[in-house]
């Protein structure tokens, strides 16, 4: 159940406007819950100076923390005045993503929101190294917010994997649709949810290497398999066929194009959170999709995901 009640907002320290905080308020006003505005800060110059005693350095760090907390309170002034429950927390930590994830684990936050910067020329979202660390390692869903007004009649698009290559894809598909429906029903009067899936075509040179192989027959069979799987999925959630989309092509091309066509406000997709060698060898399909999106993104991990960050790590 996507009844997000304990929301963590990662504050962007480089601008006054905070789209992620605005989106969190939008959710809480319709769904209830509480918000924590969280900012990890660090300045190595405070650690390197030899002119100050440890006590003086700690006092200066606390002073900076107090200044940034006051700045966040100013950004959230109108929300606080209107009665929105917002806690403000600033910490001194030299690895921002670890501080955020440790806060999620310690305080049992069930949703993380963070602003994603937009590429002014292409309209696509630019993700920073911090964004990627959070997307891969956060134990709770991550909502990356685009800095623009939610589109009129915007829909939610759920990207599902119908390849049947791994059994966990089926379970993750069910989780994605279930949580999207649940959240949409809570915060939108008439939610519009679309399901989208992509399937790859046979390589053009395969007919040369295998003379008896017919690419057209293969492609039609693969499309048929995906259509059957999509029908089974949509019927489980009483979604009309007109809101399902099965297209030929690679996911990183098909999914962003469908989102553009549908004027999507958010795309929901599963991310396995692979890191290290598994990410290098197996890849992260979701991350290739993410790079080309022009709308908000809600990334959800499969059940059983193990967060690689420990709460007892020192800053």
Secondary structure, 3 states (H helix, E strand, C coil): CCCCCEEEEECCCCCCCCHHHHHHHHHHHHHCCEEEEEEEECCHHHHHCCCCCHHHHHHHHHHHHHHHHHHHHHHCHHHHHCCCCEEEEEEECCCHHHHHHHHHHHHCCCEEEEEEEECCCCCCEECCHHHHHHHHHCCCEEEEEECCCCCCCCEEEEECCCCCCCHHHHHHHHHHHHHHHHHHHHHCCCCCEEEEEEECCCCCCHHHHCCCCCHHHHHHHHHHHHHHHHHHHHHHCCCCHHHEEEEECCHHHHHHHHHHHCCEEEEEEECCCCCHHHHHHHCCHHHHHHCCCCCEEEEECCCCCCCCCCCCCCC
